[in-house]
């Protein structure tokens, strides 16, 4: 065999093999190309809807956490204000006691 004929034979064999492989793939394919495209489209629509559902659920959960956080903050703010008021009242009472003792000490 010469180099030229073996190169041409190889190329011819490659082309014939590719055609045979393509034909076998088409024959053995579980569905047509149109069916595959339709299936991909359906799956993409399904995934888009699922993503929208998950996004909506995440938003609902975030809003719930925000609502609970605001409630806790308001509750703690109320407690803090009560504690501040009680501290002011205790300080005023102690001030009055000390001033009373000071006045008694001066009077004696």
Secondary structure, DSSP 8 states (H G I E B T S, - for coil): --HHHHHHHHHHHHHHHHHHHHHHHHHH-SS-HHHHHHHHHHHHHHHHHHHHHHHHHHHHHHHHHHHHHHHHHHHHHHHHHHHHHHHHHHHHHHHHHHHHHHHHHHH-
